[in-house]
């Protein structure tokens, strides 16, 4: 199943509290359970004004639906084509 990175523009995302992040996470997990077993949230990276979320999903459309159902912005969805890390240089 394809892996995607979703870019979400969220002003002051880096200032969200632990309680805010917990609530957002709970909402996301609730929406995923409604969407069915084909969607898996792996992790998210919170920066000052953006959140980058990594998902496994059958297609981009279901991820956009997740954003719509959860009230999360979806500014870009990019399919991961390859993964590299320092071991790639060996």
MOPAC internal coordinates of N, CA, C and O (Angstrom, degrees):
PM7 1SCF
backbone

  N    0.0000 0     0.00 0     0.00 0    0    0    0
  C    1.4566 1     0.00 0     0.00 0    1    0    0
  C    1.5322 1   107.80 1     0.00 0    2    1    0
  O    1.2310 1   119.85 1   -38.20 1    3    2    1
  N    1.3342 1   117.89 1   141.80 1    3    2    1
  C    1.4618 1   121.34 1  -177.78 1    5    3    2
  C    1.5312 1   113.33 1   -65.57 1    6    5    3
  O    1.2310 1   121.94 1   -28.98 1    7    6    5
  N    1.3181 1   113.90 1   151.02 1    7    6    5
  C    1.4683 1   121.74 1   174.67 1    9    7    6
  C    1.5249 1   106.96 1  -109.37 1   10    9    7
  O    1.2310 1   121.01 1   -38.53 1   11   10    9
  N    1.3412 1   115.67 1   141.47 1   11   10    9
  C    1.4628 1   121.99 1  -177.41 1   13   11   10
  C    1.5243 1   110.92 1  -130.78 1   14   13   11
  O    1.2310 1   121.43 1   -27.70 1   15   14   13
  N    1.3333 1   114.86 1   152.30 1   15   14   13
  C    1.4613 1   122.20 1   169.24 1   17   15   14
  C    1.5273 1   106.28 1  -114.31 1   18   17   15
  O    1.2310 1   121.16 1   -56.20 1   19   18   17
  N    1.3244 1   115.38 1   123.80 1   19   18   17
  C    1.4678 1   121.85 1   178.56 1   21   19   18
  C    1.5200 1   107.93 1  -104.41 1   22   21   19
  O    1.2310 1   120.90 1   -49.51 1   23   22   21
  N    1.3157 1   115.89 1   130.49 1   23   22   21
  C    1.4636 1   121.54 1   176.10 1   25   23   22
  C    1.5202 1   108.24 1  -101.50 1   26   25   23
  O    1.2310 1   121.35 1   -54.27 1   27   26   25
  N    1.3226 1   115.02 1   125.73 1   27   26   25
  C    1.4674 1   121.11 1   179.68 1   29   27   26
  C    1.5327 1   108.60 1  -122.22 1   30   29   27
  O    1.2310 1   120.12 1   -61.50 1   31   30   29
  N    1.3201 1   117.37 1   118.50 1   31   30   29
  C    1.4643 1   121.62 1   175.73 1   33   31   30
  C    1.5219 1   108.19 1   -83.13 1   34   33   31
  O    1.2310 1   120.72 1   -65.17 1   35   34   33
  N    1.3176 1   116.23 1   114.83 1   35   34   33
  C    1.4629 1   122.32 1  -179.35 1   37   35   34
  C    1.5294 1   107.49 1  -135.50 1   38   37   35
  O    1.2310 1   120.83 1   -71.49 1   39   38   37
  N    1.3247 1   116.02 1   108.51 1   39   38   37
  C    1.4644 1   119.64 1   179.67 1   41   39   38
  C    1.5224 1   110.84 1   -54.24 1   42   41   39
  O    1.2310 1   120.85 1   -45.82 1   43   42   41
  N    1.3248 1   115.98 1   134.18 1   43   42   41
  C    1.4676 1   123.44 1   177.02 1   45   43   42
  C    1.5361 1   112.98 1    58.86 1   46   45   43
  O    1.2310 1   120.13 1  -149.99 1   47   46   45
  N    1.3188 1   117.35 1    30.01 1   47   46   45
  C    1.4713 1   120.36 1   178.42 1   49   47   46
  C    1.5289 1   110.98 1   -55.80 1   50   49   47
  O    1.2310 1   120.53 1   144.03 1   51   50   49
  N    1.3222 1   116.59 1   -35.97 1   51   50   49
  C    1.4525 1   120.67 1  -179.45 1   53   51   50
  C    1.5170 1   113.69 1   -66.56 1   54   53   51
  O    1.2310 1   119.99 1   166.82 1   55   54   53
  N    1.3144 1   117.63 1   -13.18 1   55   54   53
  C    1.4651 1   121.98 1   179.17 1   57   55   54
  C    1.5254 1   112.65 1   -97.64 1   58   57   55
  O    1.2310 1   120.31 1  -179.55 1   59   58   57
  N    1.3328 1   117.02 1     0.45 1   59   58   57
  C    1.4664 1   119.33 1   177.90 1   61   59   58
  C    1.5222 1   110.06 1   -62.72 1   62   61   59
  O    1.2310 1   120.69 1   -42.13 1   63   62   61
  N    1.3171 1   116.28 1   137.87 1   63   62   61
  C    1.4583 1   120.89 1  -179.59 1   65   63   62
  C    1.5287 1   110.37 1   -79.57 1   66   65   63
  O    1.2310 1   121.08 1   -11.73 1   67   66   65
  N    1.3229 1   115.53 1   168.27 1   67   66   65
  C    1.4659 1   120.49 1   176.28 1   69   67   66
  C    1.5334 1   110.21 1   -58.38 1   70   69   67
  O    1.2310 1   120.56 1   141.30 1   71   70   69
  N    1.3327 1   116.54 1   -38.70 1   71   70   69
  C    1.4658 1   120.66 1   178.68 1   73   71   70
  C    1.5337 1   110.71 1   -66.60 1   74   73   71
  O    1.2310 1   120.10 1   140.03 1   75   74   73
  N    1.3365 1   117.42 1   -39.97 1   75   74   73
  C    1.4707 1   121.09 1   176.86 1   77   75   74
  C    1.5253 1   110.08 1   -60.61 1   78   77   75
  O    1.2310 1   120.91 1   132.31 1   79   78   77
  N    1.3239 1   115.87 1   -47.69 1   79   78   77
  C    1.4625 1   120.94 1  -178.19 1   81   79   78
  C    1.5253 1   111.44 1   -64.85 1   82   81   79
  O    1.2310 1   120.77 1   144.25 1   83   82   81
  N    1.3177 1   116.13 1   -35.75 1   83   82   81
  C    1.4641 1   119.66 1   177.25 1   85   83   82
  C    1.5309 1   110.18 1   -64.73 1   86   85   83
  O    1.2310 1   120.60 1   135.42 1   87   86   85
  N    1.3151 1   116.46 1   -44.58 1   87   86   85
  C    1.4683 1   120.48 1   179.23 1   89   87   86
  C    1.5230 1   112.14 1   -62.65 1   90   89   87
  O    1.2310 1   120.63 1   137.05 1   91   90   89
  N    1.3305 1   116.41 1   -42.95 1   91   90   89
  C    1.4648 1   121.05 1   177.91 1   93   91   90
  C    1.5264 1   109.72 1   -62.49 1   94   93   91
  O    1.2310 1   120.66 1   136.68 1   95   94   93
  N    1.3236 1   116.35 1   -43.32 1   95   94   93
  C    1.4612 1   121.21 1  -179.90 1   97   95   94
  C    1.5248 1   111.32 1   -63.20 1   98   97   95
  O    1.2310 1   120.68 1   138.16 1   99   98   97
  N    1.3142 1   116.31 1   -41.84 1   99   98   97
  C    1.4646 1   120.07 1   179.14 1  101   99   98
  C    1.5278 1   110.58 1   -64.12 1  102  101   99
  O    1.2310 1   120.57 1   138.38 1  103  102  101
  N    1.3280 1   116.52 1   -41.62 1  103  102  101
  C    1.4661 1   120.62 1   178.36 1  105  103  102
  C    1.5269 1   110.31 1   -62.19 1  106  105  103
  O    1.2310 1   120.50 1   134.40 1  107  106  105
  N    1.3332 1   116.64 1   -45.60 1  107  106  105
  C    1.4564 1   121.24 1   179.77 1  109  107  106
  C    1.5208 1   111.33 1   -60.21 1  110  109  107
  O    1.2310 1   120.34 1   133.68 1  111  110  109
  N    1.3185 1   116.96 1   -46.32 1  111  110  109
  C    1.4675 1   121.13 1   179.96 1  113  111  110
  C    1.5282 1   111.25 1   -63.19 1  114  113  111
  O    1.2310 1   120.25 1   142.83 1  115  114  113
  N    1.3220 1   117.14 1   -37.17 1  115  114  113
  C    1.4591 1   121.11 1   177.74 1  117  115  114
  C    1.5266 1   111.47 1   -63.94 1  118  117  115
  O    1.2310 1   120.68 1   137.83 1  119  118  117
  N    1.3270 1   116.30 1   -42.17 1  119  118  117
  C    1.4606 1   120.08 1   178.90 1  121  119  118
  C    1.5281 1   110.00 1   -66.90 1  122  121  119
  O    1.2310 1   120.35 1   138.88 1  123  122  121
  N    1.3155 1   116.93 1   -41.12 1  123  122  121
  C    1.4662 1   120.54 1   179.04 1  125  123  122
  C    1.5260 1   110.19 1   -59.74 1  126  125  123
  O    1.2310 1   120.17 1   139.05 1  127  126  125
  N    1.3121 1   117.29 1   -40.95 1  127  126  125
  C    1.4708 1   119.32 1   179.68 1  129  127  126
  C    1.5304 1   110.98 1   -64.99 1  130  129  127
  O    1.2310 1   120.23 1   148.23 1  131  130  129
  N    1.3342 1   117.16 1   -31.77 1  131  130  129
  C    1.4629 1   120.54 1   176.13 1  133  131  130
  C    1.5294 1   111.66 1   -71.07 1  134  133  131
  O    1.2310 1   120.65 1   145.91 1  135  134  133
  N    1.3403 1   116.37 1   -34.09 1  135  134  133
  C    1.4592 1   120.82 1  -177.94 1  137  135  134
  C    1.5254 1   112.38 1   -73.34 1  138  137  135
  O    1.2310 1   120.53 1   154.15 1  139  138  137
  N    1.3193 1   116.59 1   -25.85 1  139  138  137
  C    1.4584 1   119.75 1   178.96 1  141  139  138
  C    1.5111 1   112.96 1   109.32 1  142  141  139
  O    1.2310 1   121.00 1    -0.80 1  143  142  141
  N    1.3293 1   115.69 1   179.20 1  143  142  141
  C    1.4576 1   120.79 1  -171.03 1  145  143  142
  C    1.5272 1   115.29 1   -74.17 1  146  145  143
  O    1.2310 1   119.28 1   175.08 1  147  146  145
  N    1.3200 1   118.98 1    -4.92 1  147  146  145
  C    1.4603 1   120.48 1  -177.44 1  149  147  146
  C    1.5113 1   115.20 1   -80.01 1  150  149  147
  O    1.2310 1   119.57 1   176.15 1  151  150  149
  N    1.3261 1   118.43 1    -3.85 1  151  150  149
  C    1.4657 1   121.74 1  -177.55 1  153  151  150
  C    1.5251 1   108.82 1  -118.69 1  154  153  151
  O    1.2310 1   121.34 1   -48.55 1  155  154  153
  N    1.3340 1   115.04 1   131.45 1  155  154  153
  C    1.4676 1   119.98 1   178.76 1  157  155  154
  C    1.5251 1   109.22 1  -133.99 1  158  157  155
  O    1.2310 1   120.75 1   -54.45 1  159  158  157
  N    1.3227 1   116.17 1   125.55 1  159  158  157
  C    1.4679 1   122.17 1   175.90 1  161  159  158
  C    1.5153 1   106.99 1   -90.08 1  162  161  159
  O    1.2310 1   120.27 1   -56.59 1  163  162  161
  N    1.3267 1   117.09 1   123.41 1  163  162  161
  C    1.4633 1   120.98 1  -178.49 1  165  163  162
  C    1.5238 1   112.23 1   -92.13 1  166  165  163
  O    1.2310 1   120.51 1   129.18 1  167  166  165
  N    1.3392 1   116.63 1   -50.82 1  167  166  165
  C    1.4613 1   121.22 1  -179.42 1  169  167  166
  C    1.5099 1   109.41 1  -173.00 1  170  169  167
  O    1.2310 1   121.22 1   -12.91 1  171  170  169
  N    1.3282 1   115.27 1   167.09 1  171  170  169
  C    1.4583 1   121.11 1   176.35 1  173  171  170
  C    1.5169 1   109.08 1  -137.73 1  174  173  171
  O    1.2310 1   121.37 1   -30.28 1  175  174  173
  N    1.3205 1   114.99 1   149.72 1  175  174  173
  C    1.4582 1   122.68 1   178.12 1  177  175  174
  C    1.5179 1   107.48 1  -115.13 1  178  177  175
  O    1.2310 1   120.37 1   -58.17 1  179  178  177
  N    1.3196 1   116.89 1   121.83 1  179  178  177
  C    1.4622 1   122.60 1  -177.89 1  181  179  178
  C    1.5255 1   108.11 1  -100.87 1  182  181  179
  O    1.2310 1   120.74 1   -57.00 1  183  182  181
  N    1.3345 1   116.19 1   123.00 1  183  182  181
  C    1.4624 1   121.62 1   175.48 1  185  183  182
  C    1.5287 1   107.82 1  -114.38 1  186  185  183
  O    1.2310 1   120.14 1     8.27 1  187  186  185
  N    1.3079 1   117.34 1  -171.73 1  187  186  185
  C    1.4603 1   119.87 1  -176.17 1  189  187  186
  C    1.5250 1   113.24 1   -55.35 1  190  189  187
  O    1.2310 1   120.38 1   132.29 1  191  190  189
  N    1.3378 1   116.88 1   -47.71 1  191  190  189
  C    1.4648 1   120.36 1  -174.03 1  193  191  190
  C    1.5289 1   113.86 1  -131.53 1  194  193  191
  O    1.2310 1   120.55 1  -165.20 1  195  194  193
  N    1.3225 1   116.56 1    14.80 1  195  194  193
  C    1.4616 1   120.39 1  -179.94 1  197  195  194
  C    1.5144 1   109.47 1  -145.04 1  198  197  195
  O    1.2310 1   121.92 1   -23.26 1  199  198  197
  N    1.3280 1   113.93 1   156.74 1  199  198  197
  C    1.4621 1   120.97 1   171.06 1  201  199  198
  C    1.5233 1   106.02 1  -128.33 1  202  201  199
  O    1.2310 1   120.97 1   -50.37 1  203  202  201
  N    1.3292 1   115.76 1   129.63 1  203  202  201
  C    1.4558 1   122.58 1   177.93 1  205  203  202
  C    1.5260 1   107.33 1  -108.97 1  206  205  203
  O    1.2310 1   120.57 1   -61.52 1  207  206  205
  N    1.3189 1   116.52 1   118.48 1  207  206  205
  C    1.4601 1   121.71 1  -175.50 1  209  207  206
  C    1.5205 1   109.75 1  -112.43 1  210  209  207
  O    1.2310 1   121.03 1   -43.23 1  211  210  209
  N    1.3279 1   115.63 1   136.77 1  211  210  209
  C    1.4552 1   121.51 1   179.86 1  213  211  210
  C    1.5292 1   107.93 1  -108.42 1  214  213  211
  O    1.2310 1   121.17 1   -55.93 1  215  214  213
  N    1.3300 1   115.37 1   124.07 1  215  214  213
  C    1.4616 1   122.37 1  -177.06 1  217  215  214
  C    1.5250 1   110.44 1  -131.41 1  218  217  215
  O    1.2310 1   121.31 1   -27.28 1  219  218  217
  N    1.3059 1   115.09 1   152.72 1  219  218  217
  C    1.4549 1   122.44 1   164.75 1  221  219  218
  C    1.5228 1   105.15 1  -108.36 1  222  221  219
  O    1.2310 1   121.01 1   -50.40 1  223  222  221
  N    1.3343 1   115.68 1   129.60 1  223  222  221
  C    1.4670 1   120.03 1  -176.24 1  225  223  222
  C    1.5229 1   109.29 1  -157.96 1  226  225  223
  O    1.2310 1   120.88 1   -20.89 1  227  226  225
  N    1.3344 1   115.92 1   159.11 1  227  226  225
  C    1.4603 1   118.27 1   179.98 1  229  227  226
  C    1.5228 1   113.87 1   -68.15 1  230  229  227
  O    1.2310 1   120.26 1   150.33 1  231  230  229
  N    1.3459 1   117.11 1   -29.67 1  231  230  229
  C    1.4690 1   119.53 1  -179.30 1  233  231  230
  C    1.5253 1   110.06 1  -165.45 1  234  233  231
  O    1.2310 1   121.47 1    -9.40 1  235  234  233
  N    1.3136 1   114.79 1   170.60 1  235  234  233
  C    1.4658 1   122.26 1  -178.83 1  237  235  234
  C    1.5266 1   111.85 1   -65.42 1  238  237  235
  O    1.2310 1   120.43 1   144.49 1  239  238  237
  N    1.3147 1   116.78 1   -35.51 1  239  238  237
  C    1.4647 1   120.63 1  -176.37 1  241  239  238
  C    1.5313 1   112.34 1   -58.58 1  242  241  239
  O    1.2310 1   120.39 1   138.15 1  243  242  241
  N    1.3240 1   116.87 1   -41.85 1  243  242  241
  C    1.4698 1   119.42 1  -178.89 1  245  243  242
  C    1.5325 1   110.55 1   -66.72 1  246  245  243
  O    1.2310 1   120.16 1   149.05 1  247  246  245
  N    1.3175 1   117.31 1   -30.95 1  247  246  245
  C    1.4666 1   120.11 1   177.70 1  249  247  246
  C    1.5265 1   110.98 1   -72.46 1  250  249  247
  O    1.2310 1   120.64 1   144.20 1  251  250  249
  N    1.2977 1   116.39 1   -35.80 1  251  250  249
  C    1.4693 1   119.36 1   175.50 1  253  251  250
  C    1.5320 1   109.99 1   -67.70 1  254  253  251
  O    1.2310 1   120.53 1   142.87 1  255  254  253
  N    1.3252 1   116.59 1   -37.13 1  255  254  253
  C    1.4728 1   120.84 1   176.71 1  257  255  254
  C    1.5279 1   109.84 1   -64.63 1  258  257  255
  O    1.2310 1   119.97 1   139.84 1  259  258  257
  N    1.3336 1   117.65 1   -40.16 1  259  258  257
  C    1.4658 1   122.06 1   176.46 1  261  259  258
  C    1.5264 1   109.91 1   -56.95 1  262  261  259
  O    1.2310 1   120.58 1   133.22 1  263  262  261
  N    1.3345 1   116.49 1   -46.78 1  263  262  261
  C    1.4591 1   120.58 1   178.99 1  265  263  262
  C    1.5147 1   112.09 1   -61.42 1  266  265  263
  O    1.2310 1   120.77 1   137.03 1  267  266  265
  N    1.3270 1   116.14 1   -42.97 1  267  266  265
  C    1.4682 1   121.19 1   179.56 1  269  267  266
  C    1.5262 1   110.84 1   -63.69 1  270  269  267
  O    1.2310 1   120.37 1   132.94 1  271  270  269
  N    1.3178 1   116.89 1   -47.06 1  271  270  269
  C    1.4664 1   120.89 1  -178.46 1  273  271  270
  C    1.5285 1   111.91 1   -65.48 1  274  273  271
  O    1.2310 1   120.55 1   144.66 1  275  274  273
  N    1.3285 1   116.55 1   -35.34 1  275  274  273
  C    1.4566 1   120.21 1  -176.97 1  277  275  274
  C    1.5108 1   114.55 1   -91.28 1  278  277  275
  O    1.2310 1   120.48 1   170.91 1  279  278  277
  N    1.3301 1   116.69 1    -9.09 1  279  278  277
  C    1.4545 1   120.15 1  -176.94 1  281  279  278
  C    1.5221 1   112.40 1    75.76 1  282  281  279
  O    1.2310 1   120.77 1  -153.25 1  283  282  281
  N    1.3413 1   116.13 1    26.75 1  283  282  281
  C    1.4650 1   121.43 1   179.77 1  285  283  282
  C    1.5192 1   109.59 1   -99.40 1  286  285  283
  O    1.2310 1   119.60 1   -44.43 1  287  286  285
  N    1.3410 1   118.37 1   135.57 1  287  286  285
  C    1.4555 1   118.83 1   176.16 1  289  287  286
  C    1.5308 1   110.71 1   -66.42 1  290  289  287
  O    1.2310 1   120.65 1   -34.55 1  291  290  289
  N    1.3107 1   116.37 1   145.45 1  291  290  289
  C    1.4628 1   122.69 1   174.40 1  293  291  290
  C    1.5196 1   106.00 1  -129.00 1  294  293  291
  O    1.2310 1   120.99 1   -83.89 1  295  294  293
  N    1.3308 1   115.70 1    96.11 1  295  294  293
  C    1.4604 1   119.80 1  -176.10 1  297  295  294
  C    1.5178 1   112.33 1   -90.13 1  298  297  295
  O    1.2310 1   120.13 1   154.25 1  299  298  297
  N    1.3164 1   117.35 1   -25.75 1  299  298  297
  C    1.4607 1   121.39 1   175.80 1  301  299  298
  C    1.5195 1   108.28 1  -158.87 1  302  301  299
  O    1.2310 1   121.44 1   -36.59 1  303  302  301
  N    1.3311 1   114.84 1   143.41 1  303  302  301
  C    1.4579 1   121.62 1   173.33 1  305  303  302
  C    1.5211 1   106.10 1  -126.78 1  306  305  303
  O    1.2310 1   120.65 1   -58.30 1  307  306  305
  N    1.3328 1   116.37 1   121.70 1  307  306  305
  C    1.4596 1   121.06 1  -178.40 1  309  307  306
  C    1.5128 1   110.11 1  -125.40 1  310  309  307
  O    1.2310 1   121.04 1   -52.19 1  311  310  309
  N    1.3386 1   115.62 1   127.81 1  311  310  309
  C    1.4562 1   119.60 1   177.35 1  313  311  310
  C    1.5220 1   109.31 1   -76.81 1  314  313  311
  O    1.2310 1   120.76 1   -45.48 1  315  314  313
  N    1.3133 1   116.15 1   134.52 1  315  314  313
  C    1.4634 1   122.05 1   177.79 1  317  315  314
  C    1.5313 1   107.47 1   -76.93 1  318  317  315
  O    1.2310 1   120.40 1   -56.13 1  319  318  317
  N    1.3102 1   116.85 1   123.87 1  319  318  317
  C    1.4666 1   121.89 1  -179.09 1  321  319  318
  C    1.5261 1   111.95 1   -96.75 1  322  321  319
  O    1.2310 1   120.46 1   146.32 1  323  322  321
  N    1.3217 1   116.72 1   -33.68 1  323  322  321
  C    1.4595 1   122.59 1   178.75 1  325  323  322
  C    1.5165 1   108.67 1  -152.29 1  326  325  323
  O    1.2310 1   121.11 1   -18.86 1  327  326  325
  N    1.3156 1   115.49 1   161.14 1  327  326  325
  C    1.4573 1   121.54 1   174.89 1  329  327  326
  C    1.5194 1   106.95 1  -125.99 1  330  329  327
  O    1.2310 1   120.83 1   -48.79 1  331  330  329
  N    1.3196 1   116.01 1   131.21 1  331  330  329
  C    1.4587 1   120.76 1   175.93 1  333  331  330
  C    1.5139 1   109.03 1  -125.94 1  334  333  331
  O    1.2310 1   121.23 1   -22.44 1  335  334  333
  N    1.2940 1   115.26 1   157.56 1  335  334  333
  C    1.4612 1   122.28 1   176.63 1  337  335  334
  C    1.5309 1   106.87 1  -155.25 1  338  337  335
  O    1.2310 1   119.07 1     2.16 1  339  338  337
  N    1.3260 1   119.39 1  -177.84 1  339  338  337
  C    1.4636 1   119.78 1  -178.28 1  341  339  338
  C    1.5249 1   114.07 1   -55.39 1  342  341  339
  O    1.2310 1   119.84 1   150.03 1  343  342  341
  N    1.3128 1   117.90 1   -29.97 1  343  342  341
  C    1.4675 1   119.22 1  -179.88 1  345  343  342
  C    1.5259 1   112.17 1   -68.67 1  346  345  343
  O    1.2310 1   119.98 1   161.77 1  347  346  345
  N    1.3296 1   117.64 1   -18.23 1  347  346  345
  C    1.4664 1   121.48 1   177.20 1  349  347  346
  C    1.5237 1   110.49 1   -63.54 1  350  349  347
  O    1.2310 1   120.08 1   151.66 1  351  350  349
  N    1.3244 1   117.45 1   -28.34 1  351  350  349
  C    1.4688 1   122.21 1  -178.12 1  353  351  350
  C    1.5329 1   112.41 1   -74.81 1  354  353  351
  O    1.2310 1   120.42 1   166.43 1  355  354  353
  N    1.3010 1   116.81 1   -13.57 1  355  354  353
  C    1.4800 1   119.59 1  -176.25 1  357  355  354
  C    1.5065 1   112.63 1   -77.97 1  358  357  355
  O    1.2310 1   120.10 1   180.00 1  359  358  357

